Amino acid sequence: RQVPKMQAIRRKLNSQRGASMLMALLLMLVGIMVIAVIISAATSAAVNKRSEKEQQQAYLAVSSAAELVRDDFQSLTGRYKDVTTTVTHADGTTTTTNDTIKATCAVGDMINDIGARFIGVNTTSTYAKTYTFSVDGYEDVSAEILVSVGTGSDESSKVYNLTATFTNGVGSEHPCRMVLTMEGKLAEERTSGDTGSGSTQVVTRILEWNKAKLQKGVTG
């Protein structure tokens, strides 16, 4: 009688062990699923954060280049000047010299190139050139500069319409595009003086830029 009873006890224990093992496997499976969800969420958050940071860096690079050009073109150190000095001597003869005072700001090369193209030159052709801004840690920014010649409101003076398109390169993961427009007008300053043995007249022509408008956040 005791043998059948012991066998029944063993069968019961074996049955409980099987159920416990099944429960342990189920709990392990649930745990693995929870861990997988947590890892997936963390990875997705990290990728999104990195993408957001890269997008901010792209926008910062393009906007900084555009704002630099806008500010330098309108600054006192961003002026290209053509200076003509005429000296009239006591005997009535004259001597004329021509000099240039170049812009010394960060984008001085761009301003000087445009100034040399239009000041003192009778041309209506469009100026077109692409410049590249490079800063360590950021994508290069290309600036496509177009300057067309138009007629002012009084129809007797010229205006220079500048359009600068800034992009962070073809194929960028986070493309950003901004457009800067400005209007340039030729200003002229005249001064004269007496040298004792004659007279001097100085004519300074300056291409001044105003009406700057920057369209931020233009993408594509």
C-alpha positions as CSV (number, residue, x, y, z in Angstrom):
1,R,0.0,0.0,0.0
2,Q,2.8,2.4,0.7
3,V,4.4,1.9,-2.8
4,P,1.4,3.2,-4.7
5,K,1.2,6.1,-2.3
6,M,4.9,7.0,-2.9
7,Q,4.4,6.8,-6.7
8,A,1.5,9.1,-6.5
9,I,3.6,11.6,-4.5
10,R,6.4,11.4,-7.1
11,R,3.9,12.0,-9.9
12,K,2.5,15.0,-8.2
13,L,6.0,16.4,-7.6
14,N,7.0,15.9,-11.2
15,S,3.8,17.6,-12.3
16,Q,4.5,20.6,-10.1
17,R,8.1,20.8,-11.4
18,G,6.8,20.8,-15.0
19,A,4.4,23.6,-14.2
20,S,7.0,25.6,-12.4
21,M,9.4,25.2,-15.4
22,L,6.7,26.3,-17.8
23,M,6.0,29.3,-15.6
24,A,9.7,30.2,-15.5
25,L,10.0,30.0,-19.2
26,L,6.9,32.2,-19.6
27,L,8.3,34.8,-17.2
28,M,11.7,34.7,-19.0
29,L,10.0,35.2,-22.3
30,V,8.0,38.2,-20.9
31,G,11.2,39.6,-19.5
32,I,13.1,39.3,-22.8
33,M,10.2,41.0,-24.6
34,V,10.2,43.9,-22.1
35,I,14.0,44.3,-22.4
36,A,13.7,44.3,-26.2
37,V,11.1,47.0,-26.1
38,I,13.2,49.1,-23.7
39,I,16.3,48.7,-25.9
40,S,14.3,49.6,-29.0
41,A,12.8,52.7,-27.4
42,A,16.2,53.8,-26.2
43,T,17.8,53.3,-29.6
44,S,15.1,55.1,-31.3
45,A,15.4,58.1,-28.9
46,A,19.1,58.2,-29.4
47,V,18.8,58.2,-33.2
48,N,16.1,60.9,-33.1
49,K,18.2,63.0,-30.8
50,R,21.3,62.7,-33.0
51,S,19.2,63.5,-36.1
52,E,17.7,66.6,-34.4
53,K,21.2,67.8,-33.4
54,E,22.5,67.3,-37.0
55,Q,19.5,69.2,-38.3
56,Q,20.2,72.1,-35.9
57,Q,23.8,72.1,-36.9
58,A,22.9,72.3,-40.6
59,Y,20.5,75.2,-40.0
60,L,23.1,77.0,-37.8
61,A,25.7,76.7,-40.5
62,V,23.5,78.0,-43.3
63,S,21.9,80.8,-41.2
64,S,25.3,81.9,-39.8
65,A,26.8,82.2,-43.4
66,A,23.7,84.2,-44.6
67,E,23.7,86.5,-41.6
68,L,27.5,87.1,-42.0
69,V,27.1,88.2,-45.6
70,R,24.1,90.4,-44.8
71,D,25.8,92.2,-41.9
72,D,29.2,92.6,-43.6
73,F,27.7,94.0,-46.8
74,Q,26.0,96.7,-44.7
75,S,29.0,97.4,-42.4
76,L,31.4,100.3,-42.6
77,T,34.3,97.9,-43.1
78,G,32.3,96.2,-46.0
79,R,32.5,99.0,-48.5
80,Y,34.4,99.0,-51.7
81,K,35.4,102.6,-52.7
82,D,36.6,103.9,-56.0
83,V,38.5,107.2,-55.4
84,T,39.4,109.6,-58.3
85,T,41.7,112.5,-57.4
86,T,42.1,115.4,-59.8
87,V,44.7,118.0,-59.2
88,T,44.5,121.3,-61.1
89,H,47.9,123.1,-61.2
90,A,48.5,126.8,-61.4
91,D,49.3,126.6,-65.1
92,G,45.9,125.0,-65.8
93,T,47.1,121.5,-66.3
94,T,45.5,118.6,-64.5
95,T,46.7,115.3,-63.0
96,T,44.2,112.5,-62.3
97,T,44.9,109.5,-60.2
98,N,42.5,106.6,-59.5
99,D,42.7,104.4,-56.3
100,T,40.5,101.9,-54.6
101,I,39.8,101.3,-51.0
102,K,38.9,97.7,-50.5
103,A,36.5,96.2,-47.9
104,T,38.3,94.6,-45.0
105,C,35.5,92.5,-43.5
106,A,35.2,88.7,-43.4
107,V,33.5,88.6,-46.8
108,G,35.7,91.4,-48.2
109,D,36.8,89.3,-51.3
110,M,33.1,88.9,-52.3
111,I,32.3,92.7,-51.8
112,N,35.5,93.8,-53.6
113,D,34.9,91.5,-56.6
114,I,31.4,92.9,-57.0
115,G,32.5,96.4,-56.5
116,A,35.3,96.1,-59.2
117,R,32.7,94.6,-61.5
118,F,30.3,97.5,-61.4
119,I,31.9,100.7,-60.2
120,G,33.5,102.6,-63.0
121,V,32.5,100.0,-65.5
122,N,29.6,100.5,-67.9
123,T,28.0,97.1,-67.9
124,T,24.5,95.6,-67.4
125,S,25.5,92.0,-67.5
126,T,24.6,89.8,-64.5
127,Y,27.3,88.9,-62.0
128,A,27.2,85.2,-61.0
129,K,29.6,83.5,-58.7
130,T,29.6,80.7,-56.1
131,Y,31.5,81.0,-52.8
132,T,32.0,78.3,-50.2
133,F,32.1,78.8,-46.4
134,S,33.9,76.2,-44.4
135,V,33.9,75.8,-40.6
136,D,35.4,72.9,-38.7
137,G,32.7,70.6,-37.3
138,Y,30.0,71.8,-39.7
139,E,29.0,71.1,-43.3
140,D,30.3,73.4,-46.0
141,V,27.9,76.1,-47.1
142,S,27.6,77.2,-50.7
143,A,26.6,80.7,-51.5
144,E,25.4,81.4,-55.0
145,I,25.6,85.1,-55.6
146,L,23.7,86.8,-58.4
147,V,23.7,90.6,-59.0
148,S,21.6,92.1,-61.8
149,V,21.5,95.7,-62.9
150,G,18.2,97.5,-62.9
151,T,16.8,101.1,-63.1
152,G,16.0,103.1,-60.0
153,S,12.7,104.8,-59.3
154,D,13.9,108.0,-60.9
155,E,14.8,106.1,-64.0
156,S,18.2,108.0,-64.2
157,S,20.1,105.9,-61.7
158,K,21.1,102.2,-61.6
159,V,20.2,99.8,-58.8
160,Y,22.0,96.5,-58.2
161,N,19.7,93.7,-57.1
162,L,21.6,91.0,-55.2
163,T,20.3,87.5,-54.5
164,A,22.3,85.1,-52.5
165,T,21.2,81.5,-52.1
166,F,22.8,79.6,-49.3
167,T,22.7,75.7,-49.2
168,N,24.5,73.1,-47.2
169,G,25.4,71.0,-50.2
170,V,23.7,68.5,-52.5
171,G,23.0,65.2,-50.9
172,S,22.9,66.4,-47.3
173,E,20.9,64.3,-44.9
174,H,19.4,67.6,-43.5
175,P,19.1,70.0,-46.5
176,C,18.7,73.6,-45.6
177,R,18.3,76.6,-47.9
178,M,18.1,80.3,-47.2
179,V,17.8,83.3,-49.6
180,L,19.2,86.8,-49.0
181,T,18.2,89.8,-51.1
182,M,19.6,93.3,-51.0
183,E,19.6,96.4,-53.1
184,G,22.7,98.3,-54.0
185,K,23.0,101.9,-55.1
186,L,26.0,103.9,-56.1
187,A,26.7,106.8,-53.8
188,E,29.1,109.6,-54.7
189,E,31.0,111.9,-52.4
190,R,32.9,115.0,-53.5
191,T,35.4,117.0,-51.7
192,S,37.7,119.8,-52.9
193,G,40.5,121.9,-51.5
194,D,43.2,124.5,-52.3
195,T,46.8,123.4,-52.3
196,G,48.2,126.9,-52.6
197,S,49.5,126.2,-56.1
198,G,46.3,124.8,-57.4
199,S,43.2,122.9,-56.4
200,T,42.3,119.3,-55.7
201,Q,39.0,117.5,-56.2
202,V,38.3,114.1,-54.8
203,V,35.4,112.0,-56.0
204,T,34.6,108.9,-54.0
205,R,32.1,106.4,-55.4
206,I,30.7,103.7,-53.0
207,L,28.4,100.8,-53.7
208,E,26.1,100.8,-50.7
209,W,23.7,98.0,-49.9
210,N,20.4,98.2,-48.0
211,K,16.9,96.7,-47.9
212,A,18.3,93.4,-46.8
213,K,15.8,90.6,-46.5
214,L,16.6,87.1,-45.3
215,Q,14.2,84.3,-45.8
216,K,15.0,81.8,-43.1
217,G,14.0,78.1,-42.9
218,V,13.5,77.7,-46.7
219,T,14.3,74.1,-47.4
220,G,14.5,71.9,-50.5
